[in-house]
Amino acid sequence: MASSIGNEKSVNPVLRISQLDALELNKALEQLVWSQFTSCFHGFKPGVLARFEPEVKAFLCLILWKFTIYSKSATVGQAILNIQYKNNLSQTEKYQPLSKHQKLWYLIFTVGGRWLEERCYDLFSNRQQQSFCKIKSYISFGSGLLKLCGLLNFLIFLRKGTFATLTERILGIRSVFCKPQSVRQIGFEYMNRELLWHGFAEFLIYLLPLINVQKLRLKILSWCLPITGLSNSENTLAVHCRECSLCGEWPTMPHTIGCPHVFCYYCIKSNFLFDMYFTCPKCGSEVHSLQPLKYKIEMTELRV
């Protein structure tokens, strides 16, 4: 809300999820800016930015702070969600923007604290002197203590819904709506379509494992390519020995299941192991016995 609107008691509280979404949007923006910045140095020698990475990140965050918190008292994520910071330490009930001191301390706590943590780790990682080791231990202890305080603040935030970060609680800045919120008009058409689609997908996931796709395919093939009037004569068998009834190629290690058709050993064996009720796709005969076919036609066919 604007500075001329109502008192604090009439302000609608900002939802917890909206405050957390704003934080996530801020992190995504920082990662996007950093990735776009590093892409400008792809043609340079690898590791050019490695030595100055904390300083470069701090400079980019300083630019973001200048055009967000310093100018509008709101981060990019908050501006997208119609949220901005309010000076919660002011004695008046009306909306008061952040003071300059709060904005500067916000910069020090967020940008400066992150830079100090990264740079101090680099400075003291290779030092073996006792004084440097003590400083490093103090910094590690302080960092762990701040993370613990941040966890406690987050638990309090989940309970009360104010001050999503430890910095906001220390500086006394609170998230409020920039403008009065109107009643949301929600349409359930999209939600109904999604629920229907998810229900149909779950039904298919449950149904498909119960269907023997291989047997169904072979059954359809037997209907589309019916073969009748077969005899068990040698001429008929010689004709069908030229191709496997499953793969259509010249049968490798030809076998028969008791019908006039011939199969590759690996084709019929794999299908029979997959389905113990396997039937011939040509004539529908069941597998009575898997026997090798000893019929000398290959050499004669080659000579022809």
Residue frames relative to the residue before (quaternion, step in Angstrom):
aa qw qx qy qz dx dy dz
M 1.0000 0.0000 0.0000 0.0000 0.00 0.00 0.00
A 0.5430 -0.6258 0.4520 0.3304 3.56 -1.23 0.47
S 0.6920 -0.5047 0.3283 0.3983 3.52 -1.32 0.25
S 0.6971 0.4669 -0.2723 0.4711 3.60 1.14 -0.45
I 0.5952 0.5729 -0.3662 0.4283 3.60 1.21 0.03
G 0.9014 -0.1678 0.1255 0.3790 3.46 -1.35 0.93
N 0.5185 -0.6063 0.4961 0.3426 3.50 -1.33 0.06
E 0.7393 -0.4413 0.2937 0.4153 3.53 -1.36 0.09
K 0.6207 0.5734 -0.3557 0.3993 3.60 1.04 -0.68
S 0.6977 0.4602 -0.2760 0.4746 3.60 1.14 -0.56
V 0.5065 0.6579 -0.4173 0.3696 3.59 1.28 -0.01
N 0.3984 -0.6973 0.5399 0.2522 3.54 -0.90 0.91
P 0.4527 -0.6953 0.4724 0.2975 3.62 -0.78 0.89
V 0.4516 -0.6673 0.5227 0.2786 3.55 -1.09 0.77
L 0.4815 -0.6825 0.4680 0.2885 3.56 -0.83 0.96
R 0.5937 -0.5797 0.4263 0.3603 3.54 -1.17 0.64
I 0.6604 0.5197 -0.3147 0.4413 3.56 0.93 -0.89
S 0.6293 0.5261 -0.3445 0.4566 3.60 1.07 -0.64
Q 0.6514 0.5044 -0.3189 0.4686 3.59 0.99 -0.76
L 0.6636 0.4865 -0.3039 0.4802 3.58 1.00 -0.80
D 0.6204 0.5321 -0.3400 0.4652 3.59 1.05 -0.71
A 0.6294 0.5314 -0.3345 0.4578 3.59 1.01 -0.75
L 0.6443 0.5122 -0.3208 0.4687 3.60 0.99 -0.78
E 0.6618 0.4976 -0.3084 0.4684 3.58 0.96 -0.83
L 0.6393 0.5147 -0.3280 0.4677 3.59 1.02 -0.72
N 0.6222 0.5304 -0.3407 0.4641 3.60 1.06 -0.69
K 0.6559 0.5010 -0.3123 0.4704 3.59 0.97 -0.84
A 0.6496 0.5118 -0.3203 0.4620 3.57 0.97 -0.82
L 0.6423 0.5167 -0.3301 0.4599 3.61 1.00 -0.75
E 0.6461 0.5141 -0.3261 0.4604 3.60 0.95 -0.81
Q 0.6606 0.4932 -0.3104 0.4732 3.59 0.94 -0.82
L 0.6437 0.5178 -0.3255 0.4600 3.59 1.01 -0.76
V 0.6574 0.4979 -0.3149 0.4698 3.61 0.92 -0.85
W 0.6626 0.5033 -0.3107 0.4594 3.59 0.96 -0.85
S 0.6582 0.4987 -0.3172 0.4664 3.61 0.93 -0.81
Q 0.6550 0.4948 -0.3169 0.4751 3.60 0.99 -0.77
F 0.6502 0.5127 -0.3200 0.4604 3.59 1.03 -0.72
T 0.6865 0.4776 -0.2878 0.4667 3.60 0.89 -0.89
S 0.5884 0.5774 -0.3785 0.4208 3.60 1.11 -0.52
C 0.5948 0.5705 -0.3653 0.4329 3.62 1.18 -0.40
F 0.7290 0.4118 -0.2255 0.4981 3.60 1.23 -0.41
H 0.3203 0.7673 -0.5029 0.2360 3.59 1.18 0.42
G 0.6956 0.4753 -0.2847 0.4574 3.60 1.07 -0.60
F 0.5892 0.5800 -0.3676 0.4258 3.59 1.26 -0.12
K 0.6961 -0.4475 0.3556 0.4345 3.52 -1.33 0.07
P 0.5183 -0.6513 0.4376 0.3402 3.64 -0.85 0.84
G 0.7903 0.3086 -0.2445 0.4694 3.55 -1.01 0.86
V 0.3548 0.7486 -0.4985 0.2555 3.60 1.21 0.29
L 0.7525 0.3830 -0.2098 0.4930 3.59 0.93 -0.87
A 0.4596 0.7174 -0.4453 0.2753 3.61 1.20 -0.19
R 0.6794 0.5036 -0.3028 0.4394 3.60 0.94 -0.86
F 0.7906 0.2912 -0.1332 0.5219 3.58 1.02 -0.80
E 0.2782 0.8058 -0.4926 0.1749 3.60 1.19 0.37
P 0.6610 0.4894 -0.3473 0.4506 3.70 0.80 -0.75
E 0.6703 0.4961 -0.3079 0.4580 3.59 0.97 -0.86
V 0.6477 0.5138 -0.3263 0.4583 3.60 0.99 -0.80
K 0.6471 0.5068 -0.3181 0.4724 3.58 0.96 -0.83
A 0.6486 0.5112 -0.3198 0.4644 3.58 0.98 -0.81
F 0.6444 0.5158 -0.3260 0.4609 3.61 1.00 -0.77
L 0.6565 0.4970 -0.3162 0.4712 3.61 0.94 -0.81
C 0.6539 0.4955 -0.3106 0.4799 3.59 1.00 -0.80
L 0.6013 0.5504 -0.3556 0.4572 3.59 1.12 -0.62
I 0.6431 0.5088 -0.3202 0.4743 3.59 0.99 -0.80
L 0.6499 0.5029 -0.3180 0.4728 3.59 0.95 -0.84
W 0.6405 0.5229 -0.3255 0.4587 3.59 0.99 -0.82
K 0.6380 0.5511 -0.3344 0.4212 3.59 0.99 -0.83
F 0.7775 0.3455 -0.1812 0.4932 3.59 0.92 -0.89
T 0.6966 0.4227 -0.2894 0.5023 3.61 1.20 0.11
I 0.7956 0.2838 -0.1603 0.5107 3.59 0.21 -1.25
Y 0.7045 0.4716 -0.2867 0.4462 3.59 0.80 -0.95
S 0.7443 0.4146 -0.2291 0.4709 3.60 0.94 -0.81
K 0.8407 0.1933 -0.0500 0.5034 3.58 0.86 -0.96
S 0.3884 -0.7344 0.4678 0.3016 3.61 1.28 -0.02
A 0.6984 0.3728 -0.2708 0.5476 3.58 1.08 0.69
T 0.4365 -0.6684 0.5355 0.2755 3.53 -1.11 0.71
V 0.6881 -0.4639 0.3437 0.4395 3.55 -1.30 0.13
G 0.6548 0.5170 -0.3150 0.4525 3.57 0.96 -0.83
Q 0.6516 0.4996 -0.3131 0.4773 3.56 1.03 -0.75
A 0.6411 0.5245 -0.3361 0.4483 3.59 0.95 -0.79
I 0.6342 0.5236 -0.3385 0.4572 3.59 1.02 -0.70
L 0.7554 0.3776 -0.1922 0.4999 3.58 1.02 -0.81
N 0.5119 -0.6707 0.4090 0.3475 3.62 1.24 0.38
I 0.5139 0.6079 -0.4245 0.4313 3.57 0.99 0.90
Q 0.0485 0.7690 -0.6373 -0.0053 3.54 -1.23 0.53
Y 0.5801 -0.5969 0.4334 0.3454 3.55 -1.30 0.30
K 0.1665 -0.7573 0.6261 0.0821 3.54 -1.21 0.74
N 0.4590 -0.6583 0.5213 0.2902 3.55 -1.07 0.75
N 0.1936 -0.8266 0.5223 0.0806 3.55 -0.20 1.28
L 0.6189 0.5611 -0.3396 0.4322 3.60 1.26 -0.19
S 0.4994 0.6632 -0.4296 0.3553 3.60 1.25 -0.15
Q 0.4934 -0.6819 0.4661 0.2725 3.55 -1.09 0.75
T 0.6372 0.5202 -0.3378 0.4575 3.59 1.13 -0.49
E 0.5019 -0.6641 0.4720 0.2905 3.54 -1.19 0.58
K 0.5834 0.5820 -0.3821 0.4182 3.58 1.18 -0.39
Y 0.6481 -0.5242 0.3861 0.3951 3.51 -1.31 0.36
Q 0.0359 -0.7802 0.6245 -0.0066 3.54 -0.95 0.96
P 0.3983 -0.7155 0.5120 0.2595 3.61 -0.76 0.95
L 0.6633 -0.5013 0.3669 0.4174 3.55 -1.27 0.21
S 0.4358 -0.6699 0.5321 0.2794 3.53 -1.10 0.68
K 0.6622 -0.5080 0.3657 0.4119 3.57 -1.27 0.29
H 0.6299 0.5308 -0.3406 0.4532 3.57 1.03 -0.74
Q 0.6494 0.5030 -0.3258 0.4682 3.60 0.94 -0.75
K 0.6489 0.5114 -0.3223 0.4621 3.58 0.99 -0.77
L 0.6663 0.4917 -0.3059 0.4698 3.58 0.97 -0.83
W 0.6646 0.4843 -0.3078 0.4786 3.59 0.95 -0.80
Y 0.5887 0.5493 -0.3657 0.4669 3.58 1.13 -0.57
L 0.6403 0.5125 -0.3140 0.4783 3.58 1.04 -0.81
I 0.6686 0.5033 -0.3072 0.4532 3.59 0.91 -0.89
F 0.6995 0.4803 -0.2838 0.4467 3.59 0.85 -0.91
T 0.7396 0.4153 -0.2374 0.4734 3.59 0.89 -0.87
V 0.7754 0.3350 -0.1831 0.5031 3.58 0.56 -1.18
G 0.7035 0.4719 -0.2793 0.4521 3.58 0.80 -0.98
G 0.6538 0.5155 -0.3265 0.4474 3.58 0.95 -0.77
R 0.6535 0.4996 -0.3144 0.4738 3.58 0.98 -0.80
W 0.6529 0.5053 -0.3219 0.4634 3.59 0.94 -0.83
L 0.6549 0.5220 -0.3166 0.4455 3.59 0.93 -0.89
E 0.6504 0.5177 -0.3232 0.4522 3.59 0.96 -0.81
E 0.6959 0.4677 -0.2814 0.4668 3.60 0.87 -0.91
R 0.7084 0.4668 -0.2749 0.4526 3.59 0.86 -0.93
C 0.6442 0.5131 -0.3352 0.4576 3.61 0.98 -0.71
Y 0.6147 0.5373 -0.3540 0.4563 3.56 1.05 -0.65
D 0.6679 0.4827 -0.3012 0.4798 3.60 1.02 -0.75
L 0.6663 0.5244 -0.3127 0.4281 3.57 0.98 -0.80
F 0.7996 0.3244 -0.1481 0.4833 3.56 0.87 -0.93
S 0.4603 0.7043 -0.4477 0.3027 3.60 1.23 0.03
N 0.7761 0.3275 -0.1712 0.5110 3.61 1.04 -0.77
R 0.5378 0.6108 -0.4154 0.4063 3.62 1.23 0.15
Q 0.2214 -0.8045 0.5450 0.0823 3.54 -0.93 1.03
Q 0.4775 0.6807 -0.4464 0.3308 3.62 1.22 -0.07
Q 0.6126 -0.5982 0.3775 0.3527 3.53 -1.12 0.69
S 0.6471 0.5254 -0.3284 0.4442 3.58 0.99 -0.78
F 0.6611 0.4938 -0.3072 0.4741 3.57 0.99 -0.83
C 0.6283 0.5307 -0.3378 0.4577 3.57 1.03 -0.71
K 0.6397 0.5124 -0.3288 0.4692 3.59 1.02 -0.72
I 0.6478 0.5108 -0.3207 0.4654 3.57 0.96 -0.87
K 0.6468 0.5198 -0.3170 0.4593 3.56 0.99 -0.83
S 0.6578 0.4984 -0.3138 0.4694 3.58 1.00 -0.80
Y 0.6326 0.5245 -0.3314 0.4635 3.58 1.05 -0.74
I 0.6564 0.5026 -0.3131 0.4674 3.56 0.98 -0.86
S 0.6474 0.5100 -0.3227 0.4655 3.59 0.97 -0.81
F 0.6478 0.5116 -0.3152 0.4683 3.57 1.00 -0.81
G 0.6670 0.4959 -0.3054 0.4648 3.57 0.95 -0.85
S 0.6390 0.5178 -0.3295 0.4636 3.57 1.01 -0.76
G 0.6607 0.4955 -0.3104 0.4707 3.58 0.97 -0.81
L 0.6392 0.5247 -0.3243 0.4592 3.58 1.03 -0.76
L 0.6491 0.5057 -0.3194 0.4700 3.59 0.99 -0.80
K 0.6479 0.5059 -0.3259 0.4670 3.60 0.98 -0.76
L 0.6298 0.5174 -0.3333 0.4738 3.58 1.06 -0.70
C 0.6513 0.4980 -0.3117 0.4803 3.58 0.98 -0.82
G 0.6238 0.5355 -0.3330 0.4619 3.57 1.09 -0.71
L 0.6374 0.5160 -0.3250 0.4710 3.57 1.04 -0.74
L 0.6573 0.4951 -0.3122 0.4748 3.59 0.93 -0.85
N 0.6403 0.5158 -0.3277 0.4653 3.59 1.00 -0.78
F 0.6435 0.5188 -0.3297 0.4562 3.59 1.01 -0.76
L 0.6370 0.5140 -0.3315 0.4692 3.59 1.00 -0.73
I 0.6434 0.4982 -0.3173 0.4870 3.59 1.03 -0.77
F 0.6205 0.5437 -0.3328 0.4567 3.57 1.07 -0.77
L 0.6504 0.5049 -0.3228 0.4666 3.60 0.94 -0.78
R 0.6741 0.4893 -0.2938 0.4688 3.59 1.13 -0.62
K 0.8149 0.2733 -0.1209 0.4967 3.61 0.83 -0.95
G 0.4144 -0.7501 0.4404 0.2678 3.61 1.13 -0.49
T 0.6693 0.4386 -0.3179 0.5086 3.61 1.20 0.30
F 0.8199 0.2084 -0.1876 0.4992 3.57 -1.28 0.60
A 0.1009 -0.8424 0.5289 0.0209 3.54 0.30 1.31
T 0.7774 0.2277 -0.1378 0.5699 3.61 1.12 -0.55
L 0.6260 -0.5447 0.4022 0.3868 3.53 -1.27 0.38
T 0.6027 0.5641 -0.3556 0.4383 3.61 1.07 -0.63
E 0.6459 0.5138 -0.3211 0.4645 3.59 0.97 -0.81
R 0.6673 0.4973 -0.3120 0.4583 3.60 0.96 -0.79
I 0.6665 0.5020 -0.3108 0.4551 3.59 0.94 -0.84
L 0.7421 0.4050 -0.2249 0.4844 3.59 0.90 -0.89
G 0.4073 -0.7333 0.4659 0.2816 3.60 1.19 -0.25
I 0.4628 0.6395 -0.4791 0.3838 3.58 0.91 0.91
R 0.1438 -0.8150 0.5613 0.0039 3.52 -0.91 1.00
S 0.4448 -0.6874 0.5116 0.2604 3.56 -1.10 0.74
V 0.0460 0.7730 -0.6298 0.0607 3.56 -0.89 1.02
F 0.5869 -0.5669 0.4406 0.3742 3.55 -1.29 0.25
C 0.4789 -0.6655 0.4930 0.2910 3.56 -1.06 0.79
K 0.7884 0.1139 -0.0237 0.6041 3.55 1.03 -0.88
P 0.6072 -0.5461 0.4060 0.4101 3.61 -1.13 0.45
Q 0.4077 -0.7244 0.5087 0.2241 3.53 -0.94 0.93
S 0.2731 -0.7491 0.5828 0.1567 3.55 -0.94 0.92
V 0.6304 -0.5296 0.4022 0.4006 3.54 -1.28 0.33
R 0.3804 -0.7419 0.5104 0.2105 3.55 -0.80 1.04
Q 0.2710 -0.7355 0.6027 0.1496 3.53 -1.01 0.94
I 0.0905 -0.8287 0.5523 -0.0070 3.55 -0.34 1.29
G 0.1602 -0.7675 0.6150 0.0838 3.55 -0.91 0.98
F 0.2864 -0.7970 0.5166 0.1260 3.54 -0.85 0.98
E 0.3718 0.7401 -0.4978 0.2574 3.63 1.19 0.23
Y 0.6750 0.4845 -0.2984 0.4697 3.57 0.88 -0.93
M 0.6532 0.5143 -0.3179 0.4558 3.58 0.97 -0.84
N 0.6427 0.5190 -0.3285 0.4580 3.58 1.00 -0.77
R 0.6429 0.5139 -0.3254 0.4655 3.57 1.00 -0.78
E 0.6562 0.5079 -0.3136 0.4616 3.57 0.97 -0.84
L 0.6576 0.5028 -0.3171 0.4628 3.58 0.93 -0.84
L 0.6490 0.5135 -0.3178 0.4626 3.56 1.00 -0.81
W 0.6724 0.4926 -0.3047 0.4608 3.56 0.91 -0.87
H 0.6618 0.4952 -0.3163 0.4657 3.60 0.93 -0.84
G 0.6365 0.5176 -0.3327 0.4650 3.59 1.02 -0.70
F 0.6572 0.4956 -0.3093 0.4762 3.57 0.99 -0.80
A 0.6466 0.5133 -0.3237 0.4622 3.60 1.00 -0.77
E 0.6524 0.4986 -0.3197 0.4728 3.59 0.96 -0.77
F 0.6236 0.5291 -0.3410 0.4636 3.59 1.06 -0.68
L 0.6571 0.4965 -0.3105 0.4746 3.59 0.99 -0.82
I 0.6356 0.5258 -0.3320 0.4575 3.59 0.98 -0.79
Y 0.6745 0.4716 -0.2933 0.4865 3.58 1.07 -0.69
L 0.7216 0.4769 -0.2554 0.4320 3.60 0.99 -0.84
L 0.6375 0.5879 -0.3444 0.3596 3.61 0.89 -0.89
P 0.6631 0.4892 -0.3517 0.4442 3.68 0.85 -0.68
L 0.6492 0.5230 -0.3272 0.4449 3.62 1.16 -0.40
I 0.6452 0.5076 -0.3133 0.4774 3.60 1.26 -0.24
N 0.3200 -0.7243 0.5815 0.1865 3.54 -0.91 0.97
V 0.2258 -0.8270 0.5025 0.1121 3.54 0.10 1.34
Q 0.6433 0.5399 -0.3339 0.4279 3.57 0.97 -0.81
K 0.6805 0.4785 -0.2869 0.4750 3.55 0.92 -0.93
L 0.6328 0.5266 -0.3297 0.4621 3.58 1.02 -0.74
R 0.6509 0.5123 -0.3206 0.4595 3.59 0.96 -0.81
L 0.6683 0.4954 -0.3012 0.4660 3.56 0.94 -0.88
K 0.6269 0.5345 -0.3325 0.4591 3.56 1.10 -0.72
I 0.6497 0.5023 -0.3151 0.4757 3.57 0.98 -0.81
L 0.6409 0.5208 -0.3266 0.4598 3.57 1.02 -0.77
S 0.6422 0.5175 -0.3263 0.4618 3.58 1.04 -0.72
W 0.6509 0.4885 -0.3233 0.4829 3.59 1.13 -0.58
C 0.6929 0.4788 -0.2870 0.4564 3.57 0.97 -0.80
L 0.7897 0.2063 -0.1031 0.5684 3.59 1.06 -0.72
P 0.0346 0.8307 -0.5549 0.0289 3.62 0.51 1.10
I 0.1019 -0.7692 0.6295 0.0407 3.54 -1.12 0.79
T 0.0225 0.8069 -0.5857 0.0728 3.55 -0.56 1.16
G 0.7600 0.3991 -0.2797 0.4299 3.51 -1.35 0.19
L 0.3590 0.7377 -0.5009 0.2758 3.57 1.14 0.58
S 0.1663 -0.7601 0.6200 0.1009 3.52 -1.15 0.66
N 0.5006 -0.6654 0.4748 0.2849 3.53 -1.22 0.38
S 0.3210 0.7581 -0.5062 0.2568 3.52 1.14 0.50
E 0.6390 -0.5521 0.3738 0.3836 3.51 -1.24 0.40
N 0.6226 0.5490 -0.3535 0.4312 3.59 1.04 -0.68
T 0.6570 0.5018 -0.3114 0.4686 3.58 0.95 -0.86
L 0.6633 0.5003 -0.3053 0.4654 3.56 0.95 -0.86
A 0.6338 0.5312 -0.3311 0.4544 3.54 1.04 -0.73
V 0.6264 0.5309 -0.3388 0.4593 3.59 1.07 -0.73
H 0.7334 0.4302 -0.2404 0.4683 3.60 0.86 -0.96
C 0.5686 0.5860 -0.3952 0.4208 3.59 1.21 -0.17
R 0.5560 0.6366 -0.3868 0.3687 3.56 1.21 -0.21
E 0.8037 0.0895 -0.0476 0.5864 3.63 1.16 -0.43
C 0.5050 -0.6251 0.5079 0.3103 3.53 -1.24 0.62
S 0.4782 -0.6978 0.4611 0.2681 3.56 -0.94 0.88
L 0.6808 0.4648 -0.2915 0.4853 3.59 1.25 -0.18
C 0.8052 0.2586 -0.1328 0.5169 3.60 0.75 -1.01
G 0.4295 -0.7337 0.4398 0.2894 3.59 1.20 -0.32
E 0.5842 0.5663 -0.3789 0.4409 3.62 1.26 0.08
W 0.6789 -0.4320 0.3754 0.4600 3.54 -1.35 0.05
P 0.4607 -0.7314 0.4172 0.2806 3.63 -0.54 1.09
T 0.2351 -0.7447 0.6127 0.1215 3.51 -0.95 1.02
M 0.8075 -0.0487 -0.0456 0.5861 3.56 -0.64 1.17
P 0.0665 -0.8603 0.5031 0.0479 3.63 0.64 1.09
H 0.0424 -0.7718 0.6341 -0.0208 3.53 -1.08 0.97
T 0.2095 -0.7557 0.6070 0.1286 3.52 -1.29 0.44
I 0.3334 -0.7470 0.5432 0.1890 3.57 -1.19 0.54
G 0.7118 -0.4260 0.2557 0.4965 3.59 1.27 0.24
C 0.6602 0.4366 -0.3123 0.5253 3.56 1.29 0.00
P 0.6746 -0.5269 0.3189 0.4069 3.65 -1.18 0.23
H 0.6212 0.5682 -0.3522 0.4090 3.63 1.17 -0.05
V 0.3256 -0.7482 0.5615 0.1376 3.52 -1.23 0.63
F 0.1161 -0.7891 0.6029 0.0202 3.56 -1.11 0.82
C 0.5201 -0.5527 0.5345 0.3720 3.49 -1.33 0.36
Y 0.5856 -0.5978 0.4047 0.3687 3.56 -1.05 0.70
Y 0.7010 0.4670 -0.2850 0.4574 3.61 0.84 -0.93
C 0.6161 0.5448 -0.3521 0.4468 3.61 1.07 -0.64
I 0.7363 0.4193 -0.2472 0.4700 3.57 0.72 -1.05
K 0.6430 0.5300 -0.3347 0.4400 3.59 1.03 -0.72
S 0.6724 0.4887 -0.3052 0.4646 3.60 0.90 -0.88
N 0.6681 0.4887 -0.3098 0.4678 3.60 0.96 -0.79
F 0.6586 0.5014 -0.3160 0.4638 3.58 1.00 -0.74
L 0.6409 0.5022 -0.3238 0.4819 3.59 1.07 -0.67
F 0.6558 0.5051 -0.3089 0.4683 3.56 1.09 -0.70
D 0.7945 0.0658 -0.0032 0.6037 3.59 1.04 -0.79
M 0.3068 -0.7852 0.5112 0.1673 3.56 -0.42 1.20
Y 0.6832 0.4254 -0.2793 0.5237 3.59 1.29 -0.25
F 0.2146 0.8111 -0.5143 0.1780 3.55 1.15 0.63
T 0.1059 -0.7781 0.6177 0.0423 3.55 -1.09 0.85
C 0.6181 -0.5521 0.4076 0.3834 3.55 -1.19 0.48
P 0.4214 -0.7269 0.4746 0.2623 3.62 -0.75 0.93
K 0.6435 0.5341 -0.3278 0.4396 3.60 1.20 -0.33
C 0.8389 0.1317 -0.0259 0.5275 3.54 0.79 -1.05
G 0.4980 -0.6914 0.4106 0.3245 3.61 1.23 -0.12
S 0.4122 0.7120 -0.4782 0.3073 3.60 1.17 0.27
E 0.4357 -0.6904 0.5143 0.2626 3.55 -1.07 0.78
V 0.5628 -0.5917 0.4549 0.3552 3.54 -1.26 0.41
H 0.1466 -0.7936 0.5875 0.0597 3.58 -0.42 1.23
S 0.7651 -0.1734 0.1420 0.6037 3.56 0.90 -0.91
L 0.3242 -0.7355 0.5684 0.1756 3.52 -1.00 0.93
Q 0.0848 0.8175 -0.5548 0.1292 3.55 -0.29 1.28
P 0.4874 -0.6489 0.4925 0.3145 3.58 -1.07 0.71
L 0.3796 -0.7275 0.5336 0.2046 3.53 -1.06 0.80
K 0.1122 -0.7931 0.5982 0.0238 3.56 -0.62 1.18
Y 0.3290 0.7227 -0.5297 0.2981 3.51 0.32 1.27
K 0.2919 -0.8058 0.4989 0.1290 3.57 -0.48 1.21
I 0.2495 0.7645 -0.5572 0.2071 3.51 0.02 1.32
E 0.5337 0.6666 -0.4124 0.3173 3.57 1.15 -0.49
M 0.6896 0.4765 -0.2910 0.4612 3.59 0.82 -0.92
T 0.6448 0.5125 -0.3258 0.4641 3.54 1.02 -0.77
E 0.6466 0.5098 -0.3274 0.4635 3.57 1.02 -0.75
L 0.6488 0.5173 -0.3278 0.4517 3.54 1.02 -0.75
R 0.6506 0.5154 -0.3238 0.4542 3.57 1.03 -0.75
V 0.6212 0.5264 -0.3427 0.4686 3.56 1.07 -0.70
